[in-house]
Amino acid sequence: MKAVLRLVLAQVRRDRWQLAVWIAGIALLGFATAAAVAAQFGDESARAAIIAVAAANPAFLFLRGIPDGTGLGSVVFFQGYAFTAVLAGLMNTFLVIRHTRGDEEAGRAELLGAGPLSRAVPLAATLILASAANTVLAACVAAGYVLAGLPGSGSVVAGLAVGAVGLFFAAVAAGTAQLLPSARAANGAAAALVGAAYLVRGIGDAMGTPSPALDAVASGWPSMLSPIGWGQRSRPFAAAGIGPVLVLAAAAAVLAAVAVLYRQRRDLGESVLPEHPGPARASAAGRTLTGLAWRLQRSTLAGWFAAAAVLGSVAGAFGPVVAREVEGNPSLTDLISRLVPGTEVGVVDVFGAALMGIAGVLAAAAGVQAVLRLRAEESEGRAELLLAGSVSPARWMGASLTVAALSTTVVCAAAGTAAAVCLALTGSPPAGAAVFLAAGLAHAPAALVFLAAAALIFAVVPRHTVQLGWGLLAAGLVLGQFGELLRLPAWLQNVSPFRYSSALPVEDLNVTAAGILLSVAAAGALAAARLLHKRDLTP
């Protein structure tokens, strides 16, 4: 036990700043959301109005969750819980994979295994650290809500709900680390499961049944298949109960125990799904810079492509289902017609436009991750071998950015195409279905700006590429999703490229804005290639 505690302390020292940023950021987002709701919707009638609109809009329910009353705490939880739960899940997946598969690949696990330690000790220490981190996270989220003026008992349950979701995904990541042979694959799979939990919860909530007074929504059965949906069922500010939190904790304990038992039995580097070696010699395409960039990025980009296709399929398949539910309630139909005054907006259009916006975020993430691959190649010494020949740094970056840009566009197109196909299969008119392909591609220019920004960061401050690359994407997402709620200055909200994406088919395509975004992305990519050519390689 003493060895486990020492290893926990070593991991804390190694991750102290990363965990501090994650926990403080999530708690600050909760506090800011609560303070903004209190300032903007302090009056009961104002909260009732916004909840009524949300109850009538499946896109709101998909993105934010289900409203559960018009009390201040209930509105705060509705506005912010789903997003903070996703952040908690990602924090834990990255933490666990970093100290399991990541340490095995880097050789640190082998050094520890050379001593008198059990095979499962590093994993056990990581799970203890994750438990402590989620306890602190729950306390900080609760404290933020209390400081914003929300009731103490409800704040504690809300914090526990976020922490329990994080703990569950720590156990999921521990299992994923045993299943897959590399840290990159395990990270991708674990993060995809977090996204799937958000998606399933969103489907269940969008299919929910509003109350007659339009002050609450009962979620559909799919949300019970999601850990995020279970945390939502704790209802901290309406009918607080820790039963759902205990269910999540129990499920996490079972998953963690299975992962520890398997880790005790497997050898270092092995996995349930073994890694298959590639061919001894590259193909003709693989001998080019673009072919090499594609081979390095294809598996990760395939995951983003699949996620976007699933999201588009949800928009196309469930949009008509949600529309039928809404059309049966005249009050909801009337509220939907008021969401965008002066236009005839259908439920399918509103629902699809919201999901295409999420697909744009996925496309931006795919592009950023492709650029971050350049940093991995440089820090691990492979770029030095490549650039020792006749290859220039600008050509090396250009090949990777070309593949990343094409992949970003394809991810957007995948979401739109899947939505169009599913809508056509449900009997929607071909013209109405085809517009969703354009709706997906409308978000590509903003996604490409984030790709160029990540390239600039890599060229100027390579050692901070990962943190700043993902940080800029997270900042753009927060400004786009919460900027108006937090009453941030207009100029600050306008910094996010997502603000300039056209939400087809709810609104018309802004050709000028799309052209400016593409110009900014191209200029940023050219500047990054130029700056990279001038600097030395950095380990």
PEUR-V340742 format. One line per field, one symbol per residue. psi: psi as a letter, one per 40 degrees, with the letter a starting at -180 (. if undefined). A space follows every 50 residues. Layout:
psi=???
This chain:
psi=ddddddddddddddedddddddddddddddddddddddddfdiddddddd dddddehdddddddahifieiddddddddeddddddddddddddddddec dddddeedddddeeagiidedddddddddddddddddddddddddddeei iddddddddddddddddddddddddddddieidddddddddddddddddd ddddddeihiidefeihhiidddeehddddddeegdecghhedddddddd dddddddddddddddiiheiidhihhiaidiiiddeeiddddddddeddd dddddddddddddddddedddddddddehddddddddedgieighidddd dddddddddddddddddddddddddddddeedddddeeaehidddddddd dddddddddddddddddddddddddeeiidddddddddddddeddddddd ddddddddddgdeedddddddddddddddddedddefiiddddedhddde hhgiediihgdddddddddddddddddddddddeiiih.
